[in-house]
Structure formats: C-alpha cells, structure tokens
Amino acid sequence: MIKPDKDDALRMAVGAAVLLLVFLVVYHFSQEQDPAEQLAFKASRVDLVSRMRLGLSTASEAEKSAVLAITDRDSQTFAEQARAATAEVEQERLELGELLKQGGTQGEKDLFDKFSELFIEVQRIDSELLDLAVKNTNLKAYNLAFGPATAAIDDMNAALSRLIASYAGSPGERRVMPLAYGAEIGVLRLQALIPPHIAEESDQKMDELEALMSREDKQIRKNLDELAALPKLKRNVDLAAAVSGYDRFSKIKIELLALSRENTNVRSLSISLNQKRKAMLLCQEALNEIQQAILDEPIAGVTYGRPAKPR
C-alpha cells in the first residue's frame, strides 16, 4: 500500500476544510428565512401583543364598570365581560408564547416570562375584586337605610308627634313631651350614624360608630319604656305605633349593619383604584417592552421599528 506523503496529507486536509466551509455556507443560506417571511412573522407577533394590550384595557374598563354599577344585574353583566376579555388575553398570551418558542430572541422570551408573572397577579386580583363587586352589600345597605329604615323612623316620629299634640296643654304635657321628644331626637341621631358606617372602610371605626348607636338605642328604649309606664298611656294607640315603628327600624338596622360590615363595594373600589391599577400599568409596560423588542429585530433590507437616528 502506498502511503501519502506529508504534502498530500496537508492538501487533503485543506480540501476537506474548504468543502466543509462551503457546506456550512450553503446550509446557512438555505435555512435563512426570506425577508418577507421574517416580516410576516414579526407582524404576527406584534399584532398579538397589540390585541393583548387592547384586551387588557377592555377588561379593565369592564371591571371598573362592575365596581361602579348600581344594580346586581349590571354588576354581574360587566363582571362577565371583564372575565371574558381577560380569558381572551390569556389565550393570546399562550399563542404568543408558542410563536416566541419558534423564533423569538432570548430577550423576548425573558420579557414574555416577566409579563406572564404580572398577568397571573392581575388575574388573582380580578378574581377577588369581581367576586366582591357583584355582591353590592354597601349599596344594599344604603337602600335599606334610605328606604325601609327611614320609613319605619317616619312612622315612629309621626306617632310620637300625634301623641305630643294630644297632650298639648294637658296636665300630663310636662311629663310626656320630654320623653317623646327625647325618643324622636335620639332616633334621628342614631339614623345619622348609619351612612358613615356604610361608607367606612375601617373595622375599628365601624366598631366606634356601633358603640354610639348602642348608646342612643338604650336611651331611646328608656324614653319609650318610661312613656309606656305612665298610667294614661298603657293602651295608647299612638305610643304603640311609635314602639312598633322603632322595633321595625331596629330589625332593619341589624340587617343593614351586617351588609355594611361586608363592605364589598368599598373594598372592591379600593382594590380597583390601588392594587389593580398598579398591576395593570406593569402589565401594559411589559407588553410595550415585548412589542418594541420584536420591532427592533433586524431584517436584511427592511427598516421596521424605531425610526433610525439622523446622522
């Protein structure tokens, strides 16, 4: 067997290297996408991000409408719209993730992961916020306060006014009037404490307001009981109507304060204006970064993205 000398071996090695280089160059150009394809791939991702940004805005507007709606039906309708818009953004997020796996840069993938974490937090906040918004307990408490509760107090005060009028100028006037007026004034003071309780966010301040209500209630009951103890008023129709009106008010007050304690409107509004707003801004910022990163991808012969700086 004839063995190649050193020169032949060197020529063979150089030839092999040249062939390998040619192969790699041909393979590289065969794998490289056409600029039009690259542009279309870029446009598809940019479009997805734009739709996600719009979807987030749509969901946010529906969420705020659910929080501010004044009926259960409207709150529920807007909450469903918010959930549907958020679900659509989630679907688009998954689609974008698949596209970035196919051809996104590592920077784009990192930004996508950042957005995904932020979006999970938005979904968590929305779940709590919308569940609260549709209950409308504060609005229901207001409706009771200015509806049935006020009607019961009006009935009570009207009965006490008739009682006072019937004893005007009589020997018993000096005993009846202070007690009747005391009950009237006390229930009005008690009634004035209810709206602040409904609007209050702090449990401690609600406790303080309820303590004041309890003090007023005891004095009102004392006045009514002392009136009932007067011999001439044992079977008085107007006094009975006044007591009945206050009993109705007291029962309504229990329900009203329980609704106020749930505080769903106050809590959902607070979450919307604070936690949700901050989380949404971070999400939109993250999507903007993803979009700009995609736009900044270079395509041979194509200027697409940030305007070139003038020389």
Residue frames relative to the residue before (quaternion, step in Angstrom):
aa qw qx qy qz dx dy dz
M 1.0000 0.0000 0.0000 0.0000 0.00 0.00 0.00
I 0.3282 -0.7441 0.5491 0.1928 3.57 -0.93 0.96
K 0.2549 -0.7769 0.5612 0.1283 3.58 -0.70 1.10
P 0.4641 -0.6695 0.4900 0.3102 3.64 -0.91 0.85
D 0.4422 -0.6751 0.5136 0.2914 3.55 -1.06 0.75
K 0.7378 -0.4314 0.2763 0.4395 3.57 -1.30 0.07
D 0.6345 0.5336 -0.3434 0.4412 3.64 0.98 -0.72
D 0.6490 0.5102 -0.3193 0.4653 3.56 0.98 -0.86
A 0.6504 0.5212 -0.3161 0.4532 3.55 0.94 -0.88
L 0.6496 0.5167 -0.3166 0.4591 3.57 1.00 -0.81
R 0.6545 0.5080 -0.3137 0.4639 3.57 0.98 -0.87
M 0.6403 0.5250 -0.3227 0.4585 3.56 1.00 -0.79
A 0.6552 0.5109 -0.3121 0.4606 3.59 0.96 -0.83
V 0.6522 0.5075 -0.3142 0.4673 3.58 0.97 -0.88
G 0.6451 0.5327 -0.3116 0.4505 3.56 1.00 -0.88
A 0.6526 0.5125 -0.3100 0.4641 3.54 0.97 -0.87
A 0.6459 0.5255 -0.3152 0.4553 3.57 1.01 -0.84
V 0.6458 0.5155 -0.3182 0.4647 3.56 1.01 -0.85
L 0.6474 0.5202 -0.3164 0.4583 3.56 0.95 -0.90
L 0.6492 0.5198 -0.3108 0.4602 3.57 1.00 -0.87
L 0.6516 0.5171 -0.3132 0.4582 3.57 0.98 -0.87
V 0.6434 0.5178 -0.3166 0.4667 3.56 0.98 -0.87
F 0.6397 0.5341 -0.3181 0.4520 3.56 0.99 -0.86
L 0.6747 0.5042 -0.2946 0.4514 3.56 0.90 -0.95
V 0.6454 0.5156 -0.3222 0.4624 3.58 1.00 -0.81
V 0.6587 0.5038 -0.3025 0.4698 3.57 0.94 -0.93
Y 0.6551 0.5146 -0.3128 0.4563 3.57 0.97 -0.88
H 0.6374 0.5442 -0.3248 0.4383 3.54 0.98 -0.88
F 0.7201 0.4394 -0.2600 0.4699 3.57 0.81 -0.98
S 0.6164 0.5374 -0.3556 0.4525 3.57 1.13 -0.52
Q 0.7018 0.4644 -0.2642 0.4713 3.57 1.16 -0.68
E 0.5745 0.6167 -0.3773 0.3838 3.58 1.14 -0.54
Q 0.4520 -0.7028 0.4832 0.2611 3.54 -0.93 0.97
D 0.5488 -0.5665 0.5018 0.3552 3.46 -1.29 0.46
P 0.5944 -0.5925 0.3938 0.3750 3.66 -0.97 0.74
A 0.6333 0.5313 -0.3391 0.4491 3.58 1.00 -0.75
E 0.6463 0.5084 -0.3148 0.4740 3.58 1.05 -0.79
Q 0.6388 0.5257 -0.3199 0.4618 3.55 1.01 -0.85
L 0.6561 0.5159 -0.3040 0.4593 3.53 0.98 -0.88
A 0.6521 0.5096 -0.3075 0.4696 3.58 1.01 -0.83
F 0.6459 0.5173 -0.3134 0.4658 3.57 1.03 -0.83
K 0.6349 0.5163 -0.3146 0.4811 3.55 1.05 -0.80
A 0.6682 0.5158 -0.3037 0.4419 3.58 0.87 -0.98
S 0.6422 0.5335 -0.3338 0.4377 3.60 0.98 -0.78
R 0.6751 0.4778 -0.2960 0.4779 3.58 1.03 -0.76
V 0.6315 0.5232 -0.3310 0.4668 3.57 1.01 -0.80
D 0.6398 0.5289 -0.3200 0.4566 3.58 1.00 -0.84
L 0.6406 0.5228 -0.3258 0.4585 3.59 0.98 -0.82
V 0.6596 0.5018 -0.3092 0.4664 3.56 0.92 -0.90
S 0.6412 0.5227 -0.3247 0.4584 3.59 0.97 -0.82
R 0.6543 0.5042 -0.3110 0.4701 3.57 0.99 -0.81
M 0.6328 0.5283 -0.3274 0.4618 3.56 1.06 -0.73
R 0.6434 0.5158 -0.3227 0.4647 3.57 0.99 -0.81
L 0.6575 0.4952 -0.3029 0.4803 3.56 0.99 -0.86
G 0.6487 0.5314 -0.3139 0.4454 3.57 0.98 -0.85
L 0.6335 0.5216 -0.3266 0.4691 3.56 1.03 -0.77
S 0.6508 0.5089 -0.3128 0.4686 3.57 0.98 -0.85
T 0.6421 0.5254 -0.3156 0.4604 3.58 1.00 -0.85
A 0.6575 0.5071 -0.2991 0.4701 3.57 0.96 -0.92
S 0.6518 0.5251 -0.3123 0.4494 3.57 1.00 -0.83
E 0.6559 0.5044 -0.3121 0.4668 3.58 0.97 -0.84
A 0.6569 0.5000 -0.3116 0.4704 3.59 0.96 -0.84
E 0.6238 0.5433 -0.3310 0.4540 3.57 1.03 -0.79
K 0.6715 0.4887 -0.3006 0.4690 3.58 0.89 -0.91
S 0.6302 0.5250 -0.3297 0.4675 3.58 1.06 -0.72
A 0.6260 0.5290 -0.3323 0.4667 3.59 1.06 -0.73
V 0.6573 0.5134 -0.3038 0.4605 3.57 1.01 -0.83
L 0.7637 0.3984 -0.1952 0.4690 3.58 0.94 -0.92
A 0.4723 0.6864 -0.4438 0.3297 3.61 1.22 -0.23
I 0.3590 -0.7702 0.4968 0.1764 3.58 -1.05 0.75
T 0.7205 0.3283 -0.2572 0.5540 3.59 1.24 0.12
D 0.6138 -0.5553 0.4114 0.3816 3.56 -1.19 0.55
R 0.6483 0.5411 -0.3239 0.4266 3.56 0.96 -0.89
D 0.6792 0.4741 -0.2946 0.4766 3.59 0.88 -0.90
S 0.6302 0.5347 -0.3362 0.4517 3.58 0.97 -0.81
Q 0.6674 0.5022 -0.2956 0.4637 3.56 0.94 -0.92
T 0.6418 0.5320 -0.3200 0.4501 3.59 0.97 -0.85
F 0.6990 0.4571 -0.2718 0.4781 3.57 0.84 -0.95
A 0.6193 0.5404 -0.3467 0.4520 3.59 1.04 -0.69
E 0.6439 0.5095 -0.3152 0.4759 3.58 1.02 -0.80
Q 0.6321 0.5212 -0.3287 0.4698 3.59 1.03 -0.77
A 0.6485 0.5151 -0.3171 0.4622 3.58 0.98 -0.83
R 0.6676 0.4960 -0.3060 0.4633 3.58 0.91 -0.88
A 0.6456 0.5208 -0.3219 0.4565 3.59 1.00 -0.81
A 0.6597 0.4996 -0.3109 0.4676 3.60 0.94 -0.85
T 0.6496 0.5102 -0.3127 0.4690 3.59 1.00 -0.79
A 0.6351 0.5226 -0.3253 0.4666 3.58 1.02 -0.78
E 0.6384 0.5187 -0.3259 0.4660 3.59 1.04 -0.72
V 0.6250 0.5189 -0.3333 0.4786 3.58 1.04 -0.75
E 0.6355 0.5293 -0.3306 0.4547 3.59 0.99 -0.78
Q 0.6415 0.5133 -0.3206 0.4714 3.59 0.99 -0.81
E 0.6655 0.4896 -0.2933 0.4809 3.57 0.98 -0.84
R 0.6000 0.5557 -0.3539 0.4539 3.58 1.09 -0.64
L 0.6534 0.5053 -0.3088 0.4716 3.57 0.97 -0.85
E 0.6393 0.5230 -0.3203 0.4638 3.59 1.01 -0.82
L 0.6546 0.5064 -0.3108 0.4674 3.57 0.96 -0.87
G 0.6227 0.5484 -0.3355 0.4461 3.57 1.01 -0.77
E 0.6528 0.5043 -0.3121 0.4713 3.58 0.99 -0.81
L 0.6569 0.5084 -0.3129 0.4606 3.60 0.96 -0.84
L 0.6639 0.4954 -0.3115 0.4656 3.57 0.99 -0.77
K 0.5910 0.5451 -0.3663 0.4684 3.59 1.14 -0.51
Q 0.6721 0.5104 -0.2925 0.4497 3.57 1.04 -0.79
G 0.8534 -0.0796 0.0897 0.5073 3.58 0.88 -0.78
G 0.4456 0.6934 -0.4687 0.3179 3.61 1.10 0.41
T 0.5229 -0.6101 0.4864 0.3431 3.53 -1.23 0.44
Q 0.6473 -0.5096 0.3821 0.4186 3.56 -1.26 0.29
G 0.6183 0.5505 -0.3414 0.4450 3.56 1.07 -0.71
E 0.6535 0.5082 -0.3072 0.4695 3.56 1.01 -0.84
K 0.6477 0.5164 -0.3154 0.4630 3.57 1.02 -0.80
D 0.6353 0.5178 -0.3287 0.4693 3.59 1.04 -0.74
L 0.6531 0.5010 -0.3067 0.4779 3.58 0.99 -0.83
F 0.6233 0.5378 -0.3291 0.4626 3.57 1.07 -0.76
D 0.6483 0.5076 -0.3165 0.4711 3.59 0.97 -0.85
K 0.6235 0.5370 -0.3291 0.4632 3.57 1.06 -0.78
F 0.6592 0.4952 -0.3084 0.4744 3.58 0.92 -0.89
S 0.6406 0.5466 -0.3356 0.4222 3.60 0.90 -0.90
E 0.6461 0.5077 -0.3200 0.4715 3.59 0.98 -0.80
L 0.6613 0.5015 -0.3027 0.4686 3.58 0.96 -0.87
F 0.6630 0.5160 -0.3056 0.4481 3.57 0.99 -0.84
I 0.5824 0.5578 -0.3658 0.4646 3.59 1.11 -0.62
E 0.6547 0.5037 -0.3090 0.4714 3.59 0.99 -0.84
V 0.6203 0.5301 -0.3424 0.4659 3.61 1.02 -0.76
Q 0.6610 0.5051 -0.3091 0.4609 3.58 0.92 -0.87
R 0.6358 0.5254 -0.3286 0.4601 3.59 1.01 -0.78
I 0.6586 0.5020 -0.3017 0.4725 3.58 0.93 -0.94
D 0.6535 0.5291 -0.3127 0.4419 3.59 0.92 -0.92
S 0.6283 0.5517 -0.3417 0.4290 3.56 0.97 -0.85
E 0.6882 0.4573 -0.2748 0.4916 3.58 0.93 -0.88
L 0.6785 0.5303 -0.2902 0.4174 3.55 0.85 -1.04
L 0.7189 0.4530 -0.2632 0.4567 3.58 0.78 -1.01
D 0.5999 0.5480 -0.3611 0.4577 3.59 1.10 -0.62
L 0.6580 0.4918 -0.2989 0.4856 3.57 1.08 -0.74
A 0.6655 0.5594 -0.3135 0.3821 3.56 0.84 -1.06
V 0.7065 0.4864 -0.2837 0.4287 3.60 0.91 -0.85
K 0.5907 0.5875 -0.3760 0.4057 3.61 1.21 -0.24
N 0.1262 -0.8548 0.4970 0.0802 3.60 1.15 -0.62
T 0.1833 0.8285 -0.5174 0.1107 3.61 0.96 0.72
N 0.6393 0.5194 -0.3465 0.4488 3.61 1.00 -0.66
L 0.6430 0.5101 -0.3213 0.4724 3.57 1.01 -0.81
K 0.6471 0.5101 -0.3194 0.4681 3.58 0.99 -0.78
A 0.6272 0.5268 -0.3304 0.4691 3.57 1.08 -0.73
Y 0.6384 0.5139 -0.3218 0.4741 3.59 1.01 -0.82
N 0.6453 0.5279 -0.3232 0.4477 3.58 0.96 -0.85
L 0.6551 0.4863 -0.3116 0.4872 3.58 1.04 -0.75
A 0.6562 0.5397 -0.3138 0.4238 3.57 0.96 -0.91
F 0.7853 0.3136 -0.1617 0.5088 3.56 0.88 -0.94
G 0.6516 0.4664 -0.3192 0.5060 3.57 1.30 0.15
P 0.8427 0.1723 -0.0913 0.5018 3.61 -0.31 -1.21
A 0.6482 0.5198 -0.3384 0.4418 3.63 0.96 -0.79
T 0.6646 0.4914 -0.3005 0.4759 3.58 0.93 -0.87
A 0.6318 0.5348 -0.3329 0.4516 3.60 1.00 -0.79
A 0.6541 0.5107 -0.3132 0.4617 3.59 0.99 -0.84
I 0.6539 0.4975 -0.3099 0.4784 3.58 1.00 -0.81
D 0.6255 0.5357 -0.3363 0.4567 3.59 1.00 -0.78
D 0.6482 0.5104 -0.3167 0.4680 3.56 0.99 -0.85
M 0.6434 0.5284 -0.3141 0.4562 3.57 0.99 -0.86
N 0.7062 0.4679 -0.2690 0.4583 3.56 0.81 -1.02
A 0.6149 0.5377 -0.3460 0.4616 3.59 1.07 -0.70
A 0.6572 0.5010 -0.3094 0.4704 3.58 0.99 -0.84
L 0.6567 0.4994 -0.3128 0.4707 3.60 0.97 -0.82
S 0.6237 0.5341 -0.3381 0.4598 3.59 1.06 -0.73
R 0.6432 0.5014 -0.3237 0.4797 3.60 0.99 -0.76
L 0.6319 0.5357 -0.3270 0.4547 3.54 1.05 -0.82
I 0.6557 0.5096 -0.3026 0.4677 3.58 0.93 -0.93
A 0.6609 0.5164 -0.3031 0.4523 3.58 0.92 -0.93
S 0.6698 0.5112 -0.3051 0.4439 3.58 0.98 -0.81
Y 0.7349 0.3880 -0.2341 0.5046 3.60 1.16 -0.48
A 0.3971 0.7254 -0.4792 0.2940 3.59 1.26 0.04
G 0.8294 0.1828 -0.1642 0.5018 3.58 -0.84 1.01
S 0.5858 0.5720 -0.3814 0.4293 3.61 1.22 -0.04
P 0.6703 -0.4984 0.3543 0.4204 3.62 -1.22 0.28
G 0.7036 0.4712 -0.2772 0.4540 3.61 1.09 -0.64
E 0.3951 0.7555 -0.4592 0.2495 3.58 1.28 -0.06
R 0.6826 0.5137 -0.3014 0.4234 3.58 0.86 -0.97
R 0.6782 0.4565 -0.2932 0.4957 3.61 1.17 -0.43
V 0.6985 0.4899 -0.2768 0.4422 3.58 0.92 -0.89
M 0.6755 0.5540 -0.3124 0.3730 3.57 0.78 -1.04
P 0.6742 0.4886 -0.3345 0.4415 3.69 0.74 -0.86
L 0.6721 0.4935 -0.2992 0.4639 3.59 0.97 -0.82
A 0.6744 0.4899 -0.3006 0.4635 3.58 0.92 -0.90
Y 0.6683 0.4786 -0.3005 0.4837 3.57 0.94 -0.90
G 0.6153 0.5559 -0.3421 0.4420 3.58 1.03 -0.73
A 0.6541 0.4989 -0.3042 0.4804 3.60 0.99 -0.85
E 0.6468 0.5271 -0.3159 0.4516 3.59 0.98 -0.88
I 0.6945 0.4712 -0.2757 0.4686 3.56 0.82 -1.01
G 0.6439 0.5419 -0.3211 0.4342 3.57 0.99 -0.84
V 0.6868 0.4761 -0.2951 0.4632 3.59 0.90 -0.88
L 0.6198 0.5240 -0.3476 0.4694 3.59 1.12 -0.57
R 0.6328 0.5090 -0.3301 0.4811 3.60 1.06 -0.73
L 0.6411 0.5198 -0.3189 0.4659 3.55 1.00 -0.83
Q 0.6491 0.5278 -0.3085 0.4527 3.56 0.94 -0.93
A 0.6578 0.5291 -0.3123 0.4357 3.60 1.00 -0.78
L 0.6338 0.5400 -0.3330 0.4425 3.61 1.19 -0.40
I 0.5708 0.6466 -0.3729 0.3421 3.59 1.19 -0.44
P 0.6733 0.4945 -0.3359 0.4352 3.68 0.71 -0.86
P 0.6491 0.4955 -0.3476 0.4608 3.66 0.90 -0.72
H 0.6111 0.5479 -0.3445 0.4557 3.58 1.11 -0.69
I 0.6672 0.5056 -0.3044 0.4545 3.59 0.92 -0.90
A 0.7174 0.4522 -0.2479 0.4684 3.57 1.01 -0.84
E 0.5737 0.6443 -0.3651 0.3500 3.59 1.22 -0.45
E 0.3225 -0.7508 0.5497 0.1738 3.57 -1.04 0.83
S 0.6922 0.4932 -0.2712 0.4516 3.58 1.08 -0.72
D 0.4555 -0.6806 0.5071 0.2685 3.58 -0.90 0.97
Q 0.6252 0.5547 -0.3410 0.4304 3.58 1.01 -0.78
K 0.6869 0.4676 -0.2892 0.4754 3.59 0.89 -0.88
M 0.6087 0.5282 -0.3555 0.4734 3.57 1.12 -0.60
D 0.6037 0.5468 -0.3476 0.4644 3.59 1.07 -0.71
E 0.6605 0.5122 -0.3012 0.4589 3.57 0.96 -0.90
L 0.6564 0.5031 -0.3111 0.4682 3.57 0.96 -0.84
E 0.6599 0.5018 -0.3111 0.4648 3.60 0.98 -0.79
A 0.5995 0.5455 -0.3597 0.4622 3.59 1.12 -0.60
L 0.6456 0.5025 -0.3113 0.4836 3.59 1.02 -0.79
M 0.6327 0.5260 -0.3282 0.4639 3.58 1.01 -0.80
S 0.6496 0.5238 -0.3173 0.4506 3.57 0.96 -0.85
R 0.6354 0.5271 -0.3220 0.4634 3.57 1.04 -0.80
E 0.6608 0.4954 -0.3018 0.4763 3.57 0.96 -0.88
D 0.6369 0.5479 -0.3258 0.4336 3.56 0.96 -0.88
K 0.6499 0.5209 -0.3190 0.4523 3.59 0.94 -0.86
Q 0.6729 0.4907 -0.3007 0.4648 3.57 0.97 -0.84
I 0.6252 0.5288 -0.3337 0.4671 3.59 1.04 -0.77
R 0.6586 0.5031 -0.3044 0.4695 3.58 0.91 -0.93
K 0.6333 0.5354 -0.3290 0.4518 3.56 1.00 -0.82
N 0.6612 0.5028 -0.3092 0.4630 3.60 0.92 -0.90
L 0.6757 0.4883 -0.2976 0.4652 3.59 0.91 -0.91
D 0.6494 0.5135 -0.3221 0.4592 3.59 1.00 -0.80
E 0.6586 0.4975 -0.3182 0.4664 3.59 0.99 -0.79
L 0.6091 0.5269 -0.3513 0.4775 3.58 1.10 -0.62
A 0.6733 0.5028 -0.2942 0.4553 3.57 0.92 -0.91
A 0.6510 0.5307 -0.3166 0.4409 3.58 1.17 -0.56
L 0.5341 0.6103 -0.4216 0.4057 3.59 1.22 -0.25
P 0.5520 -0.6633 0.3908 0.3204 3.59 -0.73 1.00
K 0.7030 0.4789 -0.2818 0.4438 3.60 0.90 -0.88
L 0.7259 0.4391 -0.2384 0.4726 3.62 1.23 -0.35
K 0.3574 0.7745 -0.4741 0.2182 3.60 1.24 0.13
R 0.7920 0.1882 -0.1108 0.5702 3.57 1.05 -0.68
N 0.2967 0.7821 -0.5014 0.2212 3.55 1.13 0.53
V 0.4570 -0.7149 0.4665 0.2499 3.59 -0.73 1.11
D 0.6749 0.5013 -0.3076 0.4456 3.60 0.90 -0.87
L 0.6429 0.5010 -0.3335 0.4737 3.58 0.98 -0.75
A 0.6296 0.5290 -0.3328 0.4616 3.59 1.00 -0.79
A 0.6535 0.5072 -0.3086 0.4695 3.60 1.02 -0.81
A 0.6318 0.5302 -0.3280 0.4606 3.57 1.06 -0.78
V 0.6611 0.4958 -0.3008 0.4762 3.58 0.93 -0.92
S 0.6435 0.5219 -0.3205 0.4592 3.58 0.98 -0.85
G 0.6494 0.5186 -0.3163 0.4574 3.59 0.97 -0.84
Y 0.6779 0.4789 -0.3013 0.4694 3.57 0.96 -0.84
D 0.6063 0.5424 -0.3553 0.4604 3.61 1.06 -0.66
R 0.6427 0.5113 -0.3208 0.4718 3.59 0.98 -0.83
F 0.6439 0.5197 -0.3181 0.4627 3.55 0.94 -0.89
S 0.6607 0.5282 -0.3124 0.4323 3.59 0.90 -0.91
K 0.6513 0.5009 -0.3160 0.4744 3.59 1.01 -0.78
I 0.6489 0.5074 -0.3132 0.4726 3.58 0.97 -0.85
K 0.6253 0.5604 -0.3316 0.4301 3.57 1.04 -0.83
I 0.6185 0.5449 -0.3476 0.4469 3.59 0.99 -0.75
E 0.6754 0.4777 -0.2825 0.4857 3.58 0.91 -0.96
L 0.6485 0.5476 -0.3030 0.4334 3.53 0.96 -0.96
L 0.6949 0.4694 -0.2796 0.4675 3.59 0.87 -0.94
A 0.6036 0.5448 -0.3581 0.4588 3.59 1.09 -0.61
L 0.6510 0.4962 -0.3071 0.4855 3.59 1.00 -0.83
S 0.6430 0.5286 -0.3157 0.4555 3.56 0.97 -0.88
R 0.6365 0.5461 -0.3191 0.4414 3.59 1.03 -0.78
E 0.6171 0.5386 -0.3580 0.4482 3.59 1.05 -0.64
N 0.1347 -0.8752 0.4605 0.0626 3.55 1.23 -0.61
T 0.2289 0.8341 -0.4885 0.1147 3.61 1.08 0.52
N 0.6572 0.4977 -0.3279 0.4614 3.61 0.98 -0.68
V 0.6552 0.5030 -0.3092 0.4712 3.56 0.95 -0.86
R 0.6871 0.4846 -0.2888 0.4579 3.58 0.89 -0.92
S 0.6693 0.4929 -0.3171 0.4566 3.60 0.89 -0.86
L 0.6363 0.5161 -0.3327 0.4670 3.60 1.02 -0.73
S 0.6445 0.5201 -0.3194 0.4605 3.58 0.97 -0.83
I 0.6580 0.4975 -0.3068 0.4747 3.59 0.95 -0.87
S 0.6493 0.5329 -0.3157 0.4413 3.58 0.97 -0.88
L 0.7309 0.4440 -0.2388 0.4600 3.57 0.89 -0.96
N 0.7579 0.3612 -0.1963 0.5066 3.58 1.14 -0.49
Q 0.7954 0.3143 -0.1862 0.4836 3.61 0.10 -1.25
K 0.7066 0.4731 -0.2860 0.4416 3.58 0.77 -1.04
R 0.6480 0.5292 -0.3280 0.4387 3.59 0.90 -0.87
K 0.6726 0.4909 -0.2987 0.4662 3.59 0.92 -0.90
A 0.6608 0.5070 -0.3079 0.4598 3.59 0.94 -0.89
M 0.6489 0.5198 -0.3163 0.4567 3.60 1.01 -0.80
L 0.6376 0.5249 -0.3289 0.4581 3.59 0.96 -0.80
L 0.6547 0.5063 -0.3097 0.4680 3.59 0.98 -0.82
C 0.6407 0.5220 -0.3205 0.4628 3.58 1.01 -0.80
Q 0.6684 0.4921 -0.3006 0.4698 3.58 0.87 -0.93
E 0.6373 0.5234 -0.3261 0.4621 3.59 1.02 -0.76
A 0.6524 0.5147 -0.3090 0.4626 3.57 1.00 -0.86
L 0.6520 0.4997 -0.3138 0.4762 3.59 0.99 -0.79
N 0.6211 0.5366 -0.3390 0.4598 3.57 1.03 -0.72
E 0.6452 0.5140 -0.3109 0.4721 3.58 1.03 -0.79
I 0.6363 0.5147 -0.3283 0.4716 3.59 0.99 -0.80
Q 0.6632 0.5187 -0.3050 0.4451 3.55 0.87 -0.98
Q 0.6871 0.4784 -0.2946 0.4607 3.58 0.88 -0.89
A 0.6159 0.5427 -0.3440 0.4560 3.58 1.07 -0.71
I 0.6515 0.4969 -0.3145 0.4793 3.59 1.01 -0.79
L 0.6587 0.5130 -0.3100 0.4549 3.58 0.95 -0.87
D 0.6743 0.5150 -0.2900 0.4428 3.57 1.09 -0.68
E 0.4461 0.6809 -0.4697 0.3417 3.62 1.21 -0.11
P 0.3741 -0.7425 0.5035 0.2350 3.64 -0.75 0.95
I 0.0486 -0.7536 0.6548 0.0322 3.54 -1.13 0.78
A 0.5113 -0.6783 0.4351 0.2987 3.56 -0.72 1.10
G 0.8499 0.1388 -0.1280 0.4920 3.56 -0.78 1.08
V 0.6957 0.4227 -0.2622 0.5182 3.57 1.30 0.05
T 0.1585 -0.7494 0.6348 0.1014 3.55 -1.00 0.89
Y 0.2040 0.7728 -0.5593 0.2198 3.56 -0.42 1.25
G 0.6362 0.4877 -0.3635 0.4746 3.57 -0.39 1.13
R 0.8059 -0.1588 0.1471 0.5511 3.53 -0.91 -0.89
P 0.5363 -0.6133 0.4597 0.3534 3.63 -1.01 0.69
A 0.5080 -0.6515 0.4674 0.3148 3.53 -0.96 0.88
K 0.4862 -0.6578 0.4865 0.3069 3.55 -1.04 0.78
P 0.4655 -0.6814 0.4776 0.3016 3.60 -0.87 0.85
R 0.4786 -0.6784 0.4771 0.2882 3.52 -1.06 0.77
